[in-house]
């Protein structure tokens, strides 16, 4: 089973999640929310790259 943590806000939370074997995480620690305009603009410039902070692999 793949474990995904949502809402990670501190480095302490991220460290704990790594320690207990969490696979992926997302939250304010990694990236702030983007507006629709910001997301579309970023995507047009970086189509071949993953979105920053959407999911972070541990």
C-alpha distance matrix in Angstrom:
0.0 3.8 6.3 9.7 12.9 15.9 19.6 19.7 23.5 24.4 24.0 23.6 20.6 19.1 20.1 18.5 15.1 15.4 16.6 13.7 11.1 10.2 9.6 11.7 14.5 17.5 20.7 24.4 24.0 23.0 25.0 27.2 26.9 28.9 31.4 31.3 34.2 32.7 29.5 31.6 33.9 31.2 29.6 33.0 33.6 30.2 28.8 27.3 25.5 22.3 23.2 23.8 21.6 19.5 16.3 16.8 14.6 14.9
3.8 0.0 3.8 6.6 10.1 13.1 16.7 16.7 20.5 21.5 21.1 21.1 18.1 16.2 17.6 16.6 12.9 13.1 15.1 12.8 9.8 7.9 6.4 8.0 11.0 13.9 17.3 21.0 20.6 19.4 21.4 23.7 23.5 25.4 28.0 28.1 30.9 29.1 26.0 28.3 30.4 27.6 26.1 29.6 30.1 26.7 25.6 24.1 22.1 18.8 19.6 20.0 17.8 15.8 12.5 13.0 11.1 11.8
6.3 3.8 0.0 3.8 6.7 10.0 13.5 13.4 17.2 18.2 18.0 17.8 14.6 13.1 14.8 13.4 9.7 10.7 12.7 10.3 8.1 5.4 5.4 6.4 8.5 11.6 14.6 18.2 17.8 17.1 19.3 21.4 21.5 23.9 26.6 27.1 30.0 28.1 25.3 27.9 30.0 27.1 26.2 29.8 30.2 27.0 26.3 25.1 22.6 19.1 19.2 19.1 16.3 14.7 11.5 11.8 10.5 10.6
9.7 6.6 3.8 0.0 3.8 6.5 10.1 10.4 14.2 15.8 16.0 16.4 13.0 11.5 14.0 13.2 9.5 11.0 13.7 11.9 10.2 6.5 6.1 4.7 5.4 7.9 10.9 14.7 14.6 13.9 15.7 17.7 17.7 20.1 22.9 23.5 26.4 24.5 21.8 24.6 26.6 23.9 23.2 26.9 27.3 24.3 23.8 23.0 20.3 16.7 16.2 16.0 13.0 11.2 8.4 9.3 9.2 10.1
12.9 10.1 6.7 3.8 0.0 3.8 6.8 6.9 10.7 12.4 13.2 13.4 9.8 9.1 12.0 11.0 7.8 10.3 12.8 11.4 10.8 7.1 8.2 6.3 4.5 6.4 8.4 12.0 12.0 12.1 14.1 15.7 16.1 19.0 21.9 23.2 26.0 23.9 21.7 24.9 26.7 24.0 23.9 27.7 27.9 25.2 25.1 24.6 21.7 18.0 16.8 15.9 12.4 11.3 9.1 9.6 10.4 10.7
15.9 13.1 10.0 6.5 3.8 0.0 3.8 5.8 9.2 11.9 13.6 14.3 10.7 10.5 14.0 13.4 10.7 13.3 16.0 14.9 14.5 10.9 11.5 8.7 5.8 5.1 6.0 9.5 10.6 11.0 12.0 12.9 12.9 16.0 18.7 20.1 23.0 21.2 19.2 22.5 24.4 22.0 22.1 25.9 26.3 24.0 24.1 24.2 21.3 17.5 15.7 14.8 11.2 9.9 9.0 10.4 12.4 13.3
19.6 16.7 13.5 10.1 6.8 3.8 0.0 3.8 6.1 9.4 11.9 12.8 9.6 10.2 13.8 13.5 11.7 14.5 17.0 16.5 16.7 13.3 14.3 11.4 7.9 6.0 4.3 6.8 8.4 9.8 10.6 10.8 11.3 14.8 17.5 19.6 22.3 20.3 19.0 22.6 24.0 21.9 22.6 26.3 26.5 24.5 25.2 25.5 22.4 18.8 16.4 14.9 11.3 10.9 10.8 11.8 14.4 15.0
19.7 16.7 13.4 10.4 6.9 5.8 3.8 0.0 3.8 6.1 8.2 9.2 6.3 6.6 10.3 10.5 9.2 11.7 14.2 14.3 14.7 11.8 12.9 10.4 6.8 6.0 4.5 6.3 6.0 8.0 10.0 11.2 12.8 16.3 19.4 21.7 24.0 21.5 20.3 24.0 25.0 22.4 23.4 27.1 26.7 24.6 25.6 25.5 22.0 18.7 16.6 14.4 10.7 11.3 10.6 10.3 12.7 12.6
23.5 20.5 17.2 14.2 10.7 9.2 6.1 3.8 0.0 3.8 7.1 8.6 7.0 8.0 11.2 12.0 11.7 14.0 16.2 16.9 17.7 15.1 16.3 13.8 10.2 8.7 5.9 5.1 4.6 8.0 9.6 10.2 12.5 16.1 19.2 22.0 23.9 21.3 20.8 24.6 25.1 22.7 24.2 27.8 27.2 25.4 26.8 27.0 23.4 20.3 17.9 15.2 11.8 13.2 13.3 12.7 15.3 15.1
24.4 21.5 18.2 15.8 12.4 11.9 9.4 6.1 3.8 0.0 3.8 5.3 5.3 6.5 8.8 10.1 10.9 12.7 14.4 15.8 17.0 15.1 16.6 14.8 11.6 11.1 9.0 8.2 5.8 9.3 11.8 12.9 15.7 19.2 22.4 25.3 27.0 24.0 23.6 27.4 27.6 24.9 26.6 30.0 29.0 27.1 28.8 28.6 24.8 22.0 19.9 16.9 13.6 15.7 15.1 13.6 15.7 14.6
24.0 21.1 18.0 16.0 13.2 13.6 11.9 8.2 7.1 3.8 0.0 3.8 5.4 5.0 6.1 8.6 9.8 10.5 12.2 14.3 15.4 14.0 15.5 14.1 11.7 12.0 11.0 10.5 7.2 9.6 12.9 14.9 17.9 21.0 24.6 27.2 28.7 25.5 24.9 28.5 28.6 25.6 27.1 30.5 29.1 26.9 28.7 28.0 24.2 21.5 20.1 16.8 13.9 16.3 15.2 12.8 14.2 12.5
23.6 21.1 17.8 16.4 13.4 14.3 12.8 9.2 8.6 5.3 3.8 0.0 3.8 5.4 5.1 6.2 8.6 9.9 10.5 12.5 14.4 13.6 15.9 15.2 13.0 14.0 13.0 13.1 10.3 12.9 16.1 17.9 20.6 24.0 27.3 30.0 31.7 28.7 28.0 31.7 32.0 29.0 30.4 33.8 32.7 30.3 31.8 31.1 27.3 24.5 23.1 20.1 16.9 18.9 17.4 15.1 16.0 13.7
20.6 18.1 14.6 13.0 9.8 10.7 9.6 6.3 7.0 5.3 5.4 3.8 0.0 3.8 5.5 5.2 6.2 8.7 9.8 10.8 12.5 11.0 13.4 12.5 10.1 11.2 10.6 11.5 9.4 11.9 14.9 16.5 18.7 22.2 25.5 27.9 30.0 27.2 26.2 29.8 30.5 27.6 28.7 32.3 31.5 29.1 30.3 29.6 26.0 22.8 21.4 18.8 15.3 16.6 14.9 13.2 14.2 12.3
19.1 16.2 13.1 11.5 9.1 10.5 10.2 6.6 8.0 6.5 5.0 5.4 3.8 0.0 3.8 5.4 5.1 6.2 8.6 10.1 10.7 9.1 10.8 9.8 7.9 9.6 9.9 11.2 8.5 9.9 13.4 15.8 18.1 21.2 24.7 26.8 28.8 25.8 24.5 28.0 28.6 25.5 26.3 29.9 29.0 26.3 27.4 26.5 22.9 19.8 18.8 16.2 12.9 14.4 12.4 10.0 10.7 8.7
20.1 17.6 14.8 14.0 12.0 14.0 13.8 10.3 11.2 8.8 6.1 5.1 5.5 3.8 0.0 3.8 5.5 5.2 6.2 8.8 10.1 9.8 11.9 12.1 11.1 13.2 13.7 14.7 11.7 13.0 16.7 19.2 21.8 24.8 28.4 30.5 32.3 29.3 28.0 31.4 31.9 28.6 29.4 32.9 31.7 28.9 30.1 28.8 25.2 22.4 21.8 19.1 16.1 17.8 15.4 12.6 12.4 9.4
18.5 16.6 13.4 13.2 11.0 13.4 13.5 10.5 12.0 10.1 8.6 6.2 5.2 5.4 3.8 0.0 3.8 5.4 5.0 6.3 8.7 8.7 11.8 12.5 11.6 14.0 14.5 16.1 13.7 15.3 18.7 20.9 23.0 26.3 29.6 31.7 33.9 31.1 29.6 33.1 33.9 30.7 31.4 35.0 34.1 31.3 32.2 31.0 27.5 24.4 23.7 21.4 18.1 19.1 16.6 14.4 14.0 11.1
15.1 12.9 9.7 9.5 7.8 10.7 11.7 9.2 11.7 10.9 9.8 8.6 6.2 5.1 5.5 3.8 0.0 3.8 5.4 5.3 6.3 5.2 8.3 8.9 8.4 11.3 12.7 15.0 13.0 13.9 17.2 19.5 21.2 24.3 27.6 29.3 31.7 29.0 27.2 30.5 31.6 28.5 28.8 32.4 31.8 28.9 29.4 28.2 24.9 21.6 21.1 19.2 15.8 16.3 13.5 11.6 11.0 8.6
15.4 13.1 10.7 11.0 10.3 13.3 14.5 11.7 14.0 12.7 10.5 9.9 8.7 6.2 5.2 5.4 3.8 0.0 3.8 5.5 5.2 5.4 7.4 8.9 9.5 12.7 14.5 16.7 14.2 14.4 18.0 20.8 22.7 25.5 29.0 30.6 32.7 29.8 27.9 31.1 31.9 28.5 28.7 32.2 31.3 28.1 28.7 27.1 23.8 20.8 20.9 18.9 16.1 16.9 13.7 11.1 9.5 6.2
16.6 15.1 12.7 13.7 12.8 16.0 17.0 14.2 16.2 14.4 12.2 10.5 9.8 8.6 6.2 5.0 5.4 3.8 0.0 3.8 5.5 7.5 10.3 12.3 12.9 16.1 17.6 19.6 17.0 17.8 21.4 24.1 26.0 29.0 32.4 34.1 36.3 33.4 31.6 34.8 35.6 32.2 32.5 36.0 35.1 31.9 32.5 30.8 27.5 24.6 24.7 22.7 19.7 20.6 17.5 14.9 13.2 9.7
13.7 12.8 10.3 11.9 11.4 14.9 16.5 14.3 16.9 15.8 14.3 12.5 10.8 10.1 8.8 6.3 5.3 5.5 3.8 0.0 3.8 6.0 9.4 11.8 12.6 16.0 17.7 20.2 18.3 19.0 22.3 24.7 26.2 29.2 32.5 33.9 36.4 33.8 31.7 34.9 36.1 32.9 32.8 36.5 35.9 32.7 33.0 31.4 28.3 25.1 25.1 23.6 20.5 20.6 17.4 15.5 13.8 10.9
11.1 9.8 8.1 10.2 10.8 14.5 16.7 14.7 17.7 17.0 15.4 14.4 12.5 10.7 10.1 8.7 6.3 5.2 5.5 3.8 0.0 3.8 6.2 9.4 11.3 15.0 17.4 20.2 18.3 18.2 21.5 24.2 25.5 28.2 31.4 32.5 34.9 32.4 30.0 33.0 34.3 31.0 30.6 34.2 33.6 30.3 30.3 28.4 25.5 22.5 22.9 21.7 18.9 18.8 15.3 13.4 11.1 8.4
10.2 7.9 5.4 6.5 7.1 10.9 13.3 11.8 15.1 15.1 14.0 13.6 11.0 9.1 9.8 8.7 5.2 5.4 7.5 6.0 3.8 0.0 3.8 6.0 7.7 11.4 14.0 17.1 15.6 15.4 18.4 20.9 21.9 24.6 27.8 28.9 31.4 28.9 26.5 29.5 30.9 27.8 27.4 31.0 30.7 27.5 27.4 25.9 23.0 19.7 19.8 18.7 15.8 15.4 11.9 10.6 8.8 7.1
9.6 6.4 5.4 6.1 8.2 11.5 14.3 12.9 16.3 16.6 15.5 15.9 13.4 10.8 11.9 11.8 8.3 7.4 10.3 9.4 6.2 3.8 0.0 3.8 7.1 10.8 14.0 17.2 15.9 14.7 17.5 20.3 21.1 23.3 26.5 27.2 29.6 27.2 24.5 27.2 28.6 25.4 24.7 28.2 27.9 24.5 24.2 22.5 19.8 16.6 17.2 16.5 14.1 13.4 9.7 8.4 5.9 5.5
11.7 8.0 6.4 4.7 6.3 8.7 11.4 10.4 13.8 14.8 14.1 15.2 12.5 9.8 12.1 12.5 8.9 8.9 12.3 11.8 9.4 6.0 3.8 0.0 3.8 7.1 10.6 13.9 13.0 11.5 13.9 16.7 17.4 19.5 22.7 23.5 25.8 23.4 20.8 23.6 25.1 21.9 21.4 25.0 24.8 21.6 21.5 20.2 17.3 13.8 13.9 13.2 10.5 9.7 6.0 5.4 4.6 5.9
14.5 11.0 8.5 5.4 4.5 5.8 7.9 6.8 10.2 11.6 11.7 13.0 10.1 7.9 11.1 11.6 8.4 9.5 12.9 12.6 11.3 7.7 7.1 3.8 0.0 3.8 6.9 10.3 9.6 8.7 11.0 13.5 14.3 16.9 20.2 21.4 23.8 21.3 19.1 22.3 23.6 20.6 20.6 24.4 24.2 21.3 21.6 20.9 17.7 14.1 13.2 11.9 8.5 8.1 5.4 5.1 6.7 7.7
17.5 13.9 11.6 7.9 6.4 5.1 6.0 6.0 8.7 11.1 12.0 14.0 11.2 9.6 13.2 14.0 11.3 12.7 16.1 16.0 15.0 11.4 10.8 7.1 3.8 0.0 3.8 7.3 7.7 6.6 7.9 9.9 10.6 13.3 16.5 18.0 20.4 18.0 16.0 19.4 20.7 17.9 18.3 22.0 22.0 19.5 20.0 19.9 16.7 13.1 11.2 9.8 6.2 5.7 4.9 6.1 9.1 10.8
20.7 17.3 14.6 10.9 8.4 6.0 4.3 4.5 5.9 9.0 11.0 13.0 10.6 9.9 13.7 14.5 12.7 14.5 17.6 17.7 17.4 14.0 14.0 10.6 6.9 3.8 0.0 3.8 5.4 5.8 6.4 7.4 8.6 11.9 15.2 17.3 19.6 17.1 15.9 19.6 20.6 18.2 19.2 22.8 22.7 20.7 21.7 22.1 18.7 15.4 12.8 10.8 7.3 7.7 8.3 9.1 12.4 13.5
24.4 21.0 18.2 14.7 12.0 9.5 6.8 6.3 5.1 8.2 10.5 13.1 11.5 11.2 14.7 16.1 15.0 16.7 19.6 20.2 20.2 17.1 17.2 13.9 10.3 7.3 3.8 0.0 3.8 5.4 5.1 5.1 7.6 11.1 14.3 17.1 18.9 16.2 15.8 19.6 20.1 17.8 19.5 22.9 22.5 21.0 22.5 23.2 19.7 16.8 13.9 11.3 8.3 9.8 11.2 11.5 14.9 15.8
24.0 20.6 17.8 14.6 12.0 10.6 8.4 6.0 4.6 5.8 7.2 10.3 9.4 8.5 11.7 13.7 13.0 14.2 17.0 18.3 18.3 15.6 15.9 13.0 9.6 7.7 5.4 3.8 0.0 3.8 6.0 7.8 10.8 13.9 17.4 20.1 21.6 18.5 18.0 21.7 21.9 19.1 20.9 24.2 23.3 21.4 23.2 23.3 19.6 16.9 14.5 11.3 8.3 10.8 11.2 10.2 13.2 13.5
23.0 19.4 17.1 13.9 12.1 11.0 9.8 8.0 8.0 9.3 9.6 12.9 11.9 9.9 13.0 15.3 13.9 14.4 17.8 19.0 18.2 15.4 14.7 11.5 8.7 6.6 5.8 5.4 3.8 0.0 3.8 7.1 9.9 12.3 16.0 18.3 19.6 16.3 15.4 19.0 19.1 16.0 17.6 21.0 19.9 17.8 19.6 19.5 15.8 13.1 10.9 7.6 4.7 7.8 8.5 7.5 11.0 12.1
25.0 21.4 19.3 15.7 14.1 12.0 10.6 10.0 9.6 11.8 12.9 16.1 14.9 13.4 16.7 18.7 17.2 18.0 21.4 22.3 21.5 18.4 17.5 13.9 11.0 7.9 6.4 5.1 6.0 3.8 0.0 3.8 6.5 8.6 12.3 14.8 15.9 12.7 12.2 15.8 15.9 13.2 15.1 18.4 17.6 16.1 17.9 18.6 15.1 12.7 9.6 6.6 4.7 7.3 9.5 9.9 13.6 15.4
27.2 23.7 21.4 17.7 15.7 12.9 10.8 11.2 10.2 12.9 14.9 17.9 16.5 15.8 19.2 20.9 19.5 20.8 24.1 24.7 24.2 20.9 20.3 16.7 13.5 9.9 7.4 5.1 7.8 7.1 3.8 0.0 3.8 6.5 9.8 12.9 14.1 11.3 11.4 15.2 15.4 13.5 15.7 18.8 18.4 17.6 19.4 20.7 17.6 15.2 11.7 9.4 7.9 9.4 12.2 13.2 17.0 18.7
26.9 23.5 21.5 17.7 16.1 12.9 11.3 12.8 12.5 15.7 17.9 20.6 18.7 18.1 21.8 23.0 21.2 22.7 26.0 26.2 25.5 21.9 21.1 17.4 14.3 10.6 8.6 7.6 10.8 9.9 6.5 3.8 0.0 3.8 6.8 9.6 11.5 9.4 9.2 12.9 13.9 12.6 14.3 17.4 17.8 17.2 18.5 20.2 17.6 15.1 11.4 10.3 9.2 9.1 12.5 14.5 18.2 20.4
28.9 25.4 23.9 20.1 19.0 16.0 14.8 16.3 16.1 19.2 21.0 24.0 22.2 21.2 24.8 26.3 24.3 25.5 29.0 29.2 28.2 24.6 23.3 19.5 16.9 13.3 11.9 11.1 13.9 12.3 8.6 6.5 3.8 0.0 3.8 6.5 7.8 5.6 5.8 9.4 10.2 9.5 11.4 14.2 14.8 14.8 16.1 18.4 16.2 14.3 10.6 10.3 10.5 10.3 14.0 16.2 19.9 22.5
31.4 28.0 26.6 22.9 21.9 18.7 17.5 19.4 19.2 22.4 24.6 27.3 25.5 24.7 28.4 29.6 27.6 29.0 32.4 32.5 31.4 27.8 26.5 22.7 20.2 16.5 15.2 14.3 17.4 16.0 12.3 9.8 6.8 3.8 0.0 3.8 5.4 5.1 6.1 8.6 9.9 10.5 12.2 14.3 15.7 16.3 17.3 20.1 18.5 16.9 13.3 13.7 14.2 13.4 17.2 19.7 23.3 26.0
31.3 28.1 27.1 23.5 23.2 20.1 19.6 21.7 22.0 25.3 27.2 30.0 27.9 26.8 30.5 31.7 29.3 30.6 34.1 33.9 32.5 28.9 27.2 23.5 21.4 18.0 17.3 17.1 20.1 18.3 14.8 12.9 9.6 6.5 3.8 0.0 3.8 5.5 5.1 6.2 8.5 9.9 10.5 12.3 14.5 15.3 15.6 18.7 17.8 16.5 13.3 14.7 15.5 14.1 17.8 20.7 24.0 27.1
34.2 30.9 30.0 26.4 26.0 23.0 22.3 24.0 23.9 27.0 28.7 31.7 30.0 28.8 32.3 33.9 31.7 32.7 36.3 36.4 34.9 31.4 29.6 25.8 23.8 20.4 19.6 18.9 21.6 19.6 15.9 14.1 11.5 7.8 5.4 3.8 0.0 3.8 5.5 5.3 6.1 8.6 9.9 10.8 12.6 14.3 15.1 18.5 17.8 17.2 14.2 15.4 17.0 16.2 19.9 22.5 25.8 28.9
32.7 29.1 28.1 24.5 23.9 21.2 20.3 21.5 21.3 24.0 25.5 28.7 27.2 25.8 29.3 31.1 29.0 29.8 33.4 33.8 32.4 28.9 27.2 23.4 21.3 18.0 17.1 16.2 18.5 16.3 12.7 11.3 9.4 5.6 5.1 5.5 3.8 0.0 3.8 5.6 5.1 6.0 8.5 10.0 10.9 12.1 13.7 16.7 15.4 14.8 11.5 12.1 13.9 13.7 17.5 19.6 23.0 26.0
29.5 26.0 25.3 21.8 21.7 19.2 19.0 20.3 20.8 23.6 24.9 28.0 26.2 24.5 28.0 29.6 27.2 27.9 31.6 31.7 30.0 26.5 24.5 20.8 19.1 16.0 15.9 15.8 18.0 15.4 12.2 11.4 9.2 5.8 6.1 5.1 5.5 3.8 0.0 3.8 5.4 5.2 6.1 8.6 10.1 10.4 11.1 14.1 12.9 11.9 8.8 10.3 12.1 11.2 14.8 17.3 20.5 23.8
31.6 28.3 27.9 24.6 24.9 22.5 22.6 24.0 24.6 27.4 28.5 31.7 29.8 28.0 31.4 33.1 30.5 31.1 34.8 34.9 33.0 29.5 27.2 23.6 22.3 19.4 19.6 19.6 21.7 19.0 15.8 15.2 12.9 9.4 8.6 6.2 5.3 5.6 3.8 0.0 3.8 5.5 5.1 6.2 8.8 10.0 10.1 13.6 13.4 13.3 10.9 13.2 15.4 14.3 17.7 20.2 23.2 26.6
33.9 30.4 30.0 26.6 26.7 24.4 24.0 25.0 25.1 27.6 28.6 32.0 30.5 28.6 31.9 33.9 31.6 31.9 35.6 36.1 34.3 30.9 28.6 25.1 23.6 20.7 20.6 20.1 21.9 19.1 15.9 15.4 13.9 10.2 9.9 8.5 6.1 5.1 5.4 3.8 0.0 3.8 5.5 5.3 6.6 8.8 10.2 13.6 13.3 13.9 11.7 13.2 15.9 15.6 19.0 21.1 24.0 27.3
31.2 27.6 27.1 23.9 24.0 22.0 21.9 22.4 22.7 24.9 25.6 29.0 27.6 25.5 28.6 30.7 28.5 28.5 32.2 32.9 31.0 27.8 25.4 21.9 20.6 17.9 18.2 17.8 19.1 16.0 13.2 13.5 12.6 9.5 10.5 9.9 8.6 6.0 5.2 5.5 3.8 0.0 3.8 5.5 5.3 6.1 8.2 11.0 10.0 10.4 8.3 9.6 12.7 12.8 15.9 17.6 20.5 23.7
29.6 26.1 26.2 23.2 23.9 22.1 22.6 23.4 24.2 26.6 27.1 30.4 28.7 26.3 29.4 31.4 28.8 28.7 32.5 32.8 30.6 27.4 24.7 21.4 20.6 18.3 19.2 19.5 20.9 17.6 15.1 15.7 14.3 11.4 12.2 10.5 9.9 8.5 6.1 5.1 5.5 3.8 0.0 3.8 5.4 5.1 5.2 8.6 8.5 9.1 7.8 10.5 13.5 12.7 15.5 17.6 20.1 23.6
33.0 29.6 29.8 26.9 27.7 25.9 26.3 27.1 27.8 30.0 30.5 33.8 32.3 29.9 32.9 35.0 32.4 32.2 36.0 36.5 34.2 31.0 28.2 25.0 24.4 22.0 22.8 22.9 24.2 21.0 18.4 18.8 17.4 14.2 14.3 12.3 10.8 10.0 8.6 6.2 5.3 5.5 3.8 0.0 3.8 5.8 5.9 9.6 10.6 12.1 11.4 13.9 17.1 16.5 19.3 21.2 23.5 27.0
33.6 30.1 30.2 27.3 27.9 26.3 26.5 26.7 27.2 29.0 29.1 32.7 31.5 29.0 31.7 34.1 31.8 31.3 35.1 35.9 33.6 30.7 27.9 24.8 24.2 22.0 22.7 22.5 23.3 19.9 17.6 18.4 17.8 14.8 15.7 14.5 12.6 10.9 10.1 8.8 6.6 5.3 5.4 3.8 0.0 3.8 6.2 8.9 9.3 11.6 11.1 12.8 16.4 16.6 19.1 20.4 22.7 26.0
30.2 26.7 27.0 24.3 25.2 24.0 24.5 24.6 25.4 27.1 26.9 30.3 29.1 26.3 28.9 31.3 28.9 28.1 31.9 32.7 30.3 27.5 24.5 21.6 21.3 19.5 20.7 21.0 21.4 17.8 16.1 17.6 17.2 14.8 16.3 15.3 14.3 12.1 10.4 10.0 8.8 6.1 5.1 5.8 3.8 0.0 3.8 5.6 5.5 8.0 8.4 10.3 14.0 14.1 16.2 17.3 19.3 22.6
28.8 25.6 26.3 23.8 25.1 24.1 25.2 25.6 26.8 28.8 28.7 31.8 30.3 27.4 30.1 32.2 29.4 28.7 32.5 33.0 30.3 27.4 24.2 21.5 21.6 20.0 21.7 22.5 23.2 19.6 17.9 19.4 18.5 16.1 17.3 15.6 15.1 13.7 11.1 10.1 10.2 8.2 5.2 5.9 6.2 3.8 0.0 3.8 5.7 7.9 9.0 12.0 15.2 14.5 16.3 17.9 19.5 23.1
27.3 24.1 25.1 23.0 24.6 24.2 25.5 25.5 27.0 28.6 28.0 31.1 29.6 26.5 28.8 31.0 28.2 27.1 30.8 31.4 28.4 25.9 22.5 20.2 20.9 19.9 22.1 23.2 23.3 19.5 18.6 20.7 20.2 18.4 20.1 18.7 18.5 16.7 14.1 13.6 13.6 11.0 8.6 9.6 8.9 5.6 3.8 0.0 3.8 6.9 9.4 12.1 15.2 14.7 15.7 16.7 17.7 21.1
25.5 22.1 22.6 20.3 21.7 21.3 22.4 22.0 23.4 24.8 24.2 27.3 26.0 22.9 25.2 27.5 24.9 23.8 27.5 28.3 25.5 23.0 19.8 17.3 17.7 16.7 18.7 19.7 19.6 15.8 15.1 17.6 17.6 16.2 18.5 17.8 17.8 15.4 12.9 13.4 13.3 10.0 8.5 10.6 9.3 5.5 5.7 3.8 0.0 3.8 6.5 8.5 11.7 11.7 12.6 13.3 14.6 17.9
22.3 18.8 19.1 16.7 18.0 17.5 18.8 18.7 20.3 22.0 21.5 24.5 22.8 19.8 22.4 24.4 21.6 20.8 24.6 25.1 22.5 19.7 16.6 13.8 14.1 13.1 15.4 16.8 16.9 13.1 12.7 15.2 15.1 14.3 16.9 16.5 17.2 14.8 11.9 13.3 13.9 10.4 9.1 12.1 11.6 8.0 7.9 6.9 3.8 0.0 3.8 6.3 8.7 8.1 8.9 10.0 11.6 15.2
23.2 19.6 19.2 16.2 16.8 15.7 16.4 16.6 17.9 19.9 20.1 23.1 21.4 18.8 21.8 23.7 21.1 20.9 24.7 25.1 22.9 19.8 17.2 13.9 13.2 11.2 12.8 13.9 14.5 10.9 9.6 11.7 11.4 10.6 13.3 13.3 14.2 11.5 8.8 10.9 11.7 8.3 7.8 11.4 11.1 8.4 9.0 9.4 6.5 3.8 0.0 3.8 6.3 5.8 8.1 9.8 12.5 15.9
23.8 20.0 19.1 16.0 15.9 14.8 14.9 14.4 15.2 16.9 16.8 20.1 18.8 16.2 19.1 21.4 19.2 18.9 22.7 23.6 21.7 18.7 16.5 13.2 11.9 9.8 10.8 11.3 11.3 7.6 6.6 9.4 10.3 10.3 13.7 14.7 15.4 12.1 10.3 13.2 13.2 9.6 10.5 13.9 12.8 10.3 12.0 12.1 8.5 6.3 3.8 0.0 3.8 5.6 7.7 8.3 11.5 14.3
21.6 17.8 16.3 13.0 12.4 11.2 11.3 10.7 11.8 13.6 13.9 16.9 15.3 12.9 16.1 18.1 15.8 16.1 19.7 20.5 18.9 15.8 14.1 10.5 8.5 6.2 7.3 8.3 8.3 4.7 4.7 7.9 9.2 10.5 14.2 15.5 17.0 13.9 12.1 15.4 15.9 12.7 13.5 17.1 16.4 14.0 15.2 15.2 11.7 8.7 6.3 3.8 0.0 3.8 5.4 6.0 9.7 12.2
19.5 15.8 14.7 11.2 11.3 9.9 10.9 11.3 13.2 15.7 16.3 18.9 16.6 14.4 17.8 19.1 16.3 16.9 20.6 20.6 18.8 15.4 13.4 9.7 8.1 5.7 7.7 9.8 10.8 7.8 7.3 9.4 9.1 10.3 13.4 14.1 16.2 13.7 11.2 14.3 15.6 12.8 12.7 16.5 16.6 14.1 14.5 14.7 11.7 8.1 5.8 5.6 3.8 0.0 3.8 6.7 10.0 13.0
16.3 12.5 11.5 8.4 9.1 9.0 10.8 10.6 13.3 15.1 15.2 17.4 14.9 12.4 15.4 16.6 13.5 13.7 17.5 17.4 15.3 11.9 9.7 6.0 5.4 4.9 8.3 11.2 11.2 8.5 9.5 12.2 12.5 14.0 17.2 17.8 19.9 17.5 14.8 17.7 19.0 15.9 15.5 19.3 19.1 16.2 16.3 15.7 12.6 8.9 8.1 7.7 5.4 3.8 0.0 3.8 6.5 9.6
16.8 13.0 11.8 9.3 9.6 10.4 11.8 10.3 12.7 13.6 12.8 15.1 13.2 10.0 12.6 14.4 11.6 11.1 14.9 15.5 13.4 10.6 8.4 5.4 5.1 6.1 9.1 11.5 10.2 7.5 9.9 13.2 14.5 16.2 19.7 20.7 22.5 19.6 17.3 20.2 21.1 17.6 17.6 21.2 20.4 17.3 17.9 16.7 13.3 10.0 9.8 8.3 6.0 6.7 3.8 0.0 3.8 6.5
14.6 11.1 10.5 9.2 10.4 12.4 14.4 12.7 15.3 15.7 14.2 16.0 14.2 10.7 12.4 14.0 11.0 9.5 13.2 13.8 11.1 8.8 5.9 4.6 6.7 9.1 12.4 14.9 13.2 11.0 13.6 17.0 18.2 19.9 23.3 24.0 25.8 23.0 20.5 23.2 24.0 20.5 20.1 23.5 22.7 19.3 19.5 17.7 14.6 11.6 12.5 11.5 9.7 10.0 6.5 3.8 0.0 3.8
14.9 11.8 10.6 10.1 10.7 13.3 15.0 12.6 15.1 14.6 12.5 13.7 12.3 8.7 9.4 11.1 8.6 6.2 9.7 10.9 8.4 7.1 5.5 5.9 7.7 10.8 13.5 15.8 13.5 12.1 15.4 18.7 20.4 22.5 26.0 27.1 28.9 26.0 23.8 26.6 27.3 23.7 23.6 27.0 26.0 22.6 23.1 21.1 17.9 15.2 15.9 14.3 12.2 13.0 9.6 6.5 3.8 0.0
